[in-house]
Each structure stands twice: as C-alpha cells, then as structure tokens.
Amino acid sequence: PVYKLLGANIGSDVLIDSAIVDVPSLVTIRKSASIGFCTRIVCGEMRGDTLFICPVELGQRVKTEPRSSITPGSYVPDGCLVRAWACVTSTLDTSTIGGAKELVGSPASLGEDIEAVSSHVPPVTQGYIYLLCQIVIMYIISMITFVGVGVSCVLGISLVKVRAGDLAQLLYFVGAGLPVAFFVLLLVIIITKRTILRRPREDMQHTGVSFYLRVWTIDTLLLSPLLALALEYLLPPSMHHYFLRAMGGEAIGTQTFWNSPQLRAGCEHISIGEALHSGFLQIWDTQVVSAEGISFKGITIGDNCTLGQRTVVMPGCSLNEHVTCGAESILLQDMVVQSNGTIVGNPPDVFFSSQNDEYAVDQLQTRLHLRNQKSFRHRSTLSVLQVHSTNNDGSVHLFNCVAIILNLIKLPGVVCVFVAYYYLFDYALFGIIGSERVVLRVCVNAFITYLVGIMSFALLVSFSTRSGLASFYSGSSGYYTSRFIVWWFFMWFNRLCSGLLLYPIHGTFLFNIWLRMTGAQIGERCFIDPGAAGWFELDGIQIGDDSFVMTPNMHGHFVDHGKLQFAPVTIGQKARVNDGATVMAFTEISGNVTLLTQCTTVKGGTLDSGIYMGNVAELLKINEEIKASQLRRELIRLETNLAEQEPSEDEDMNMRIVIVGQQAFGAAVL
C-alpha cells in the first residue's frame, strides 16, 4: 500500500521485503511477484552527462533474491527468478525467453529453465489471516521491547536518584538507557528465536502456515536495522559471533571478526572455523525454498578465511582453509572452494595463488609507495613508516575489553557535546531574543548547535588525520593491534559524520568543504552523496572536477592475505559513480568514466574513459542499431499487451509506449 500511494503500479498478492526504490511512480510489479530482501529497483542512472530515467517492469510470478538489482529500462518476464546479486539491465534480450528462466550474474544473463516461480512464493502470504498474525506478532514484540526499556530506565533513574533537572536525565538516558534498550532488544530476539523456532532439521521439507509464520517472524527480527544498530553499539565485531552462539549456533571458532552480519532463520546451521574475518553487512542464508516447502542447508567456513563486505553466502556452500572472498561477491548454493582459493565477482571467478601472505602484502604496499613518490604525495611520517609494517596479531581479549569501553562512551560523548552546545547557545540567545519567543529561540539554537557540532567533529577528524593518528592513506595492520583499534574507533566517527550527521548537506558545496577539511582532495563543482551509511577512510579520497559520486561503497581499506591494508581511491574529472556501485581501494578511475548500478571495481585496477558495468567492472560497448532494435521489440510487446489489458489500465500503458517510442526514435537517430 505504501508504494501504491507513492505512485507505483503494483498488482495483487505481491510480497515486498525491504526493497530500495528510487522512483516508485515508474515501477510496475505484476501480480504474485515476490521482491526479496534489499532488492534495488533503479529508474534513474547517470550515463556520461545525461541522466537516464526509464520505467521498470517486473512480470507476473517474478521472484528476486537478496541484493539483486533492476536497472532503468529493464523488463523481467513472467515467471523468472532473479538470483542473488544479479543485476538485470536493459541490454538483456528478453524476447527469446520462452518460459520461466533464472537470471544470474552481473550483468544478468539467462540461466537454466526453472519451475514456475509461484512455487517459490508461499501461497499463505496471500491470506488476510496471515497478514493479521504478522501485525499481532510485531505489535507484541514491540510492546515487550518498549516496556522493558521503559521499566529499566525508570528504575534506573529512581535508583540513582537523579534530581538535577532535564539535562542530567537526558544524559543518563543516553548513557544508560540506550545500552539497556539494545540489550533488551537482543534478549527479546534470542528468546523469541529459541522459543518459536528451535533448530530446524536439515534433511526434511518444512511446510504449513504455522512454520511459514514462524520463519517470517524470525527473518523480520534478524534482518531488522535495529538489530544491526544494537550489535554495533553494544558489542565490537570481534564479539558478534557470541550472538550467533546465543541463537543456537554451536560450531563457532575463536578470534572471529564478524561485522554486523545479516542472518535469517536457520542460522544454527552455520559452522565457522578459527580466525574468520568477515566484512560489513554480509547476508548469510541457509534457506532453500522449493515447491515442496522450505528446507535448510548448512554453511561451512574453514579456518583463516576472509570474506569481504556485503558478500552474499548462499545455502550449502563450503570453504576450506585460507580462502579469500572479494567484496560484493557471491558464494553460490552448494559451492565448494578448496584451500587457498580466491573468489571474485558475480558469477564468481575462482583462482589460486602461490604467493605467501607477507610477500603479497609487501608487493602491493611497495607499488603504492612508489606511486605516491611519483605523484609527489606527502603524508605524515607515521603513515610512511607504516607502509611496510608487518604487525603480528594482538590479543583479541584485550581488544574486546577496550572496544566495549569505547562503545559505551563514544555515542554518549557525541550526545553530550551537542547538549552542551545547546545549553551554551541557549544561555547566550536568552539575552538576545528574550524569553517570550521560545519557539524562535529553540529553532535558532538548534540550527547553530548543529552547525557548530558538525564543525567540531570535522576539526577533530581533520586534526587526527593530519597529525598521523588516524591517517589511513597507506600501510597495513595485523588484527587486534593498537593500529587496528585506532582504525576501528575513528572509522565509526568518519561514518557517523560523513553519513548521518551531514546527511542534510550531502550534494552541496558545504559537504565538499568538510571533506577537504578531513584531508580529502575534492575538485570543483562536484556532487557527492555517500548516503546515510557514510565512508570509512576520508584522507585517501581523491575526486576530480565536475564529478558525480553517489554511493556509500567507496573504501580505502581491504582485508587480504591476513592483513588489513590501506590504499587511496582516485577518481578523475567528470566521473559518474552511480548509487550501488563499489569502488575498491587502490583503484584509479580516469576522467569521463561512468560506473553503472552495482558495478564493482577490483583493488589495484585502472579504468580508462568509458561506461562500465558488471561485477567485476567491464567496458560496456553499446551498438546503437542493436539498442534501437531492442527498443522497437519492446514497443511491439507493449502494443500487444495493450490490446489484452482492461480499459482502466490503458492510460498507464499508453504512457509507457510513448516513453519507449521516444527512446527507440532517439536511438535510431543516433
């Protein structure tokens, strides 16, 4: 209903699970479709100097798996299954599809024939009783959480006898109330999981309304943004695996660095070896949905494995020892990777290297150091000395203790700074505006507090970067060392400032000025929007004039060969980086380069002028005659569908024919 209010054309019996839609009024989803978790439906893309805005249509009984993308001008035929991390583009020729197909890879290509996708969507989701049960369950869980938090805060205030006014109570709530709130939320999720859905068996198909409802409840809780916030606030990533143990997981190794994973029902079937390093926001899914019901396949990760950020781990995959998986990649269902393997891209490319860890790290950092000397980039002495550092792993227990203390003081510290500024400026404005105009005084005070607060944190980040304390332009670090702790702490501040705090000024010259203050090299007339997630490293960012950067997935670090390594990101003039694209560390992007949605570069790569798409990024060669032919076929298909539609849908269909007709005419002229 929400998407319909925003103008989307959505049929009956459609299931949407946390989709990301930029222009709902240009989206058409036919009946009985199922849109998976974090599916991105994009109707607008920058291609060179032109903003392309085209409609998107998903046919009947279409299903998309987690983190798939549908780009402008795309059409997904009836009954198709878009696999995880697949990216459907307008260049996909759908005219030859004769039945239900799976679309795989980035960019997506036609896969094998499949059963009707309607079997992948539980029919129970179409019933009003099922919907009512969902609402009641979420209401009960929310009430339990809110009551627990409220009672805890009230009791806490009474026990400590806070009588110093609103300021003291506010500081107490932030310092003690938020940890209590997140702890109660984690407790509710753990108790709910172990009560309503104990360890489901792997060797059987689970069916029935009751089971589907319980799986939906657990999935909704585990994929909640509040859970990711609670885990990040209460526990350091080196302790997130304890949450999996509390959920019923058993085979979990020590020294596991698991950064805010996104789990689903059946997470008990995940087995992790020793010393895993897992990047930010990965999806771990053990569920297999078929016509017979839902079954579960375990995931096995060996010792000393590394998985990059936002990797999607599908059911039944198995990794042996010392396996590295690149960021934004996918581990397919039932995929097996032998020891010392490396997985990159989608579809995944597996290769093996004979280099040892220390040699590979030194080789890359030496290349970076030589390039810095050639370009006359001067950095702090501390940063240069760390180019060839080979720190050994520190104590994970010491890191956990220090990280918990920092977690408990960093967010209250930020709030205390803003509260102090508010009361300071309120005292100053009281004599200027007076006590009668309370609303005006509050508005002016809040605006000044916001500006001074973000400038204070900008100065803090700038000072820590330029002094060398938090400079991560180059170098490497072992796990759980002092440098690792400093990086983890300051990256939280960088993401908070560049994302949430500065969100209102994203895309403006004020945000560019702030980036320059932190050490980044930003050109003139740039539009930069990293989203609410923000960026990790800032001093290694170099963006040329007249560039358009609109993605949070741009990082100056990566984990490879047992080390956390740092390297800059260089983007030339008039570059276009669309939302959802990923720019890895040590990447050089020349001028006049366009990265389309879900395009992913590789570390150490260089991209010359052109339009790139896919994972990994490949130069897109568009033949305008072929493009015009495809658009003409689309026009014929829409005219055929128009004759079969009811009169009430003629207006929308006629509008779409006009849009596609204009595209075909423009392509034919070119």
C-alpha positions, 0 to 999 in steps of 0.5 A: 500500500505504501508504494501504491500511494507513492505512485507505483503500479503494483498488482495483487498478492505481491510480497515486498521485503525491504526493497530500495526504490528510487522512483516508485511512480515508474515501477510496475510489479505484476501480480504474485511477484515476490521482491526479496530482501534489499532488492534495488529497483533503479529508474534513474542512472547517470550515463556520461552527462545525461541522466537516464530515467526509464520505467521498470517492469517486473512480470507476473510470478517474478521472484528476486533474491537478496541484493539483486538489482533492476536497472532503468529500462529493464523488463523481467518476464513472467515467471523468472527468478532473479538470483542473488546479486544479479543485476538485470539491465536493459541490454538483456534480450528478453524476447527469446525467453520462452518460459520461466528462466533464472537470471544470474550474474552481473550483468544478468544473463539467462540461466537454466529453465526453472519451475514456475516461480509461484512455487517459490512464493508461499501461497499463505502470504496471500491470506488476510489471516496471515497478514493479521498474525504478522501485525499481532506478532510485531505489535507484541514484540514491540510492546515487550521491547518498549516496556522493558526499556521503559521499566529499566530506565525508570528504575534506573533513574529512581535508583540513582536518584537523579534530581538535577533537572532535564539535562542530567536525565537526558544524559543518563538516558543516553548513557544508560538507557540506550545500552539497556534498550539494545540489550533488551532488544537482543534478549527479546530476539534470542528468546523469541528465536529459541522459543518459536523456532528451535533448530530446524532439521536439515534433511526434511521439507518444512511446510504449513502456515504455522512454520511459514509464520514462524520463519517470517517472524524470525527473518523480520527480527534478524534482518531488522536495522535495529538489530544491526544498530544494537550489535554495533553499539553494544558489542565490537565485531570481534564479539558478534559471533557470541550472538550467533552462539546465543541463537543456537549456533554451536560450531563457532571458532575463536578470534572471529571478526564478524561485522554486523552480519545479516542472518535469517532463520536457520542460522544454527546451521552455520559452522565457522572455523578459527580466525574468520574475518568477515566484512560489513553487512554480509547476508548469510542464508541457509534457506532453500525454498522449493515447491515442496516447502522450505528446507535448510542447508548448512554453511561451512567456513574453514579456518583463516578465511576472509570474506569481504563486505556485503558478500552474499553466502548462499545455502550449502556452500563450503570453504576450506582453509585460507580462502579469500572472498572479494567484496560484493561477491557471491558464494553460490548454493552448494559451492565448494572452494578448496584451500587457498582459493580466491573468489571474485565477482558475480558469477564468481571467478575462482583462482589460486595463488602461490604467493605467501601472505607477507610477500603479497602484502609487501608487493602491493604496499611497495607499488603504492609507495612508489606511486605516491613518490611519483605523484609527489604525495606527502603524508605524515611520517607515521603513515610512511613508516607504516607502509611496510609494517608487518604487525603480528596479531594482538590479543583479541581479549584485550581488544574486546575489553577496550572496544566495549569501553569505547562503545559505551562512551563514544555515542554518549560523548557525541550526545553530550557535546551537542547538549552542551552546545545547546545549553551554551547557545541557549544561555547566550540567545536568552539575552538576545531574543528574550524569553517570550519567543521560545519557539524562535529561540529553540529553532535558532539554537538548534540550527547553530548547535548543529552547525557548530557540532558538525564543525567540531567533529570535522576539526577533530577528524581533520586534526587526527588525520593530519597529525598521523593518528588516524591517517589511513592513506597507506600501510597495513595492520595485523588484527587486534593491534593498537593500529587496528583499534585506532582504525576501528574507533575513528572509522565509526566517527568518519561514518557517523559524520560523513553519513548521518550527521551531514546527511542534510548537506550531502550534494552541496558545496558545504559537504565538499568543504568538510571533506577537504577539511578531513584531508580529502582532495575534492575538485570543483563543482562536484556532487557527492552523496555517500548516503546515510551509511557514510565512508570509512577512510576520508584522507585517501579520497581523491575526486576530480572536477565536475564529478558525480559520486553517489554511493556509500561503497567507496573504501580505502581499506581491504582485508587480504592475505591476513592483513588489513591494508590501506590504499587511496581511491582516485577518481578523475574529472567528470566521473559518474559513480552511480548509487550501488556501485563499489569502488575498491581501494587502490583503484584509479578511475580516469576522467569521463568514466561512468560506473553503472548500478552495482558495478564493482571495481577490483583493488589495484585496477585502472579504468580508462574513459568509458561506461562500465558495468558488471561485477567485476567492472567491464567496458560496456560497448553499446551498438546503437542499431542493436539498442534501437532494435531492442527498443522497437521489440519492446514497443511491439510487446507493449502494443500487444499487451495493450490490446489484452489489458482492461480499459482502466489500465490503458492510460498507464500503458499508453504512457509507457509506449510513448516513453519507449517510442521516444527512446527507440526514435532517439536511438535510431537517430543516433 
